[in-house]
């Protein structure tokens, strides 16, 4: 029951903001989050990048081939969700 009340309050808030032409985070409906892309951020990977979209950030590194006596690291990534 408490979840139903909370959901109703959130839905009402979202509908009110949409009528004002805004999103829940205050941006306009046609406004994008800031995007930043940084490449070659790691010296230990053949390819690497850090991408930020608003408060969400993803970091990835890639090695494309196996070396003798070395494990292939594949893709490694760290993910920080937008809260």
C-alpha positions in Angstrom: 0.0 0.0 0.0 2.8 2.4 0.8 4.4 1.6 -2.5 1.1 2.4 -4.3 0.9 5.8 -2.6 4.6 6.6 -3.4 4.1 5.5 -7.0 1.0 7.8 -7.3 2.9 10.8 -5.9 5.8 10.2 -8.3 3.5 9.8 -11.2 1.7 13.0 -10.3 5.0 14.9 -10.0 6.2 13.6 -13.4 2.9 14.5 -15.1 3.0 18.1 -13.6 6.6 18.6 -14.7 5.7 17.3 -18.2 2.9 19.9 -18.4 5.6 22.5 -17.6 7.8 21.1 -20.4 10.4 19.8 -17.9 11.9 16.5 -17.0 12.3 15.2 -13.4 15.9 16.4 -13.3 14.9 19.9 -14.4 16.0 19.7 -18.1 13.6 20.8 -20.8 12.0 17.9 -22.7 14.2 18.6 -25.8 17.4 19.3 -23.8 20.2 16.6 -23.8 22.5 15.7 -21.0 26.1 16.9 -21.4 28.2 14.3 -23.3 32.0 13.9 -22.9 34.2 11.3 -24.6 37.9 10.8 -23.7 39.9 8.2 -25.7 43.2 6.4 -25.1 42.9 6.9 -21.3 44.9 3.7 -20.4 48.5 2.8 -21.3 47.7 -0.9 -20.6 45.0 -1.4 -23.2 45.1 -1.3 -27.0 42.0 0.8 -26.9 40.3 2.6 -24.1 37.8 5.3 -23.4 35.8 7.1 -20.7 32.4 8.3 -21.6 30.3 10.6 -19.4 26.6 11.3 -20.2 25.2 13.6 -17.5 26.2 11.9 -14.2 26.6 8.5 -15.7 30.2 7.4 -16.4 31.5 4.3 -18.2 35.2 3.3 -18.6 36.3 0.6 -20.9 39.6 -0.9 -22.1 40.1 -3.5 -24.9 43.0 -5.8 -26.0 42.4 -7.5 -29.3 44.9 -10.4 -29.4 46.4 -13.0 -27.2 50.0 -13.0 -26.3 52.0 -16.1 -25.5 51.9 -16.8 -21.7 49.6 -13.9 -21.2 45.9 -14.1 -20.5 43.7 -12.1 -22.8 42.1 -9.3 -20.8 39.2 -8.8 -23.2 37.0 -5.9 -22.2 37.0 -4.4 -18.8 34.6 -1.8 -17.7 33.5 0.1 -14.7 29.9 1.4 -14.5 28.6 4.1 -12.2 24.8 4.4 -12.6 23.1 7.7 -12.7 21.2 8.0 -9.4 
